[in-house]
């Protein structure tokens, strides 16, 4: 039987890759849908600013969780 043990780092890499693929695909679809539905470019840019600001605020609040993994 082959060695099927997966390390914690390998799991993190796999989950991170899949998550980034999903987010980039969904984000692209949502922006395309907004632009196709006639939303003005300024409104789409404003929505993106709000989303990124929320993400950075959340990451800052939760920095204790991910900060130790970077070091």
N, C-alpha and C positions, 0 to 999 in steps of 0.2 A: 504494500500500500504506500502511495506517495505521501510525502510530508505535506500536510495541508494546513499547517499552523501559519496564521497570518499575524504579523506584528501590529501593534497599536498604530505605529507610524504609517504602515501600509494601508490600514483601514482609513486613517485620516486623509491620506492622499487620494484614495478612491472616492471617498465621500466628498472631499473638496472639489475634485474634478467633476463629478456628476452634478454637484450643486451649482458650480459655475456654469456648466453647460445649460442646465435647466433655466437658471436666472437669465443668462444672456439670450436664450431662445425666447423665453416668455417676454422679456423686456422688449426685444425687437418686435415681436408680434403686437404687443400693446401699443408701442409708439406708432407702428405702421397703421394699426386700426384707428388710433386717434387722428392721425393725419388724413387717412382715407375718409373718415367721417366728417371732415371739414373743420376740424379744430384748428384754430390759428396757431402758427408756429410759436408765437410768444406764449400761448397757453401751455403748449407741450413743454417748452423750456421751463416755464414756471413749475409745472408738475414735477419735472426731473429735479429741479433745485430742491423742492420740498422733500422729495424721496431721498435724495442724497444727504440732505441735512438731517433728516430723521435717522438714517443709517449711521451717520457719524456720531450723532448724539447717543444712540443706543450702544454703539461700540465703545464710546468713551465711558458710559455708565457701567458697562460690563467688562471693562478692560482687565480686571483681575482674572477673569476666566481665560482670556487668550494671551495676555501679556507674558505669562511665564513660559508658554510654548514657543515664543519667538526667540527668547534668550538662549 
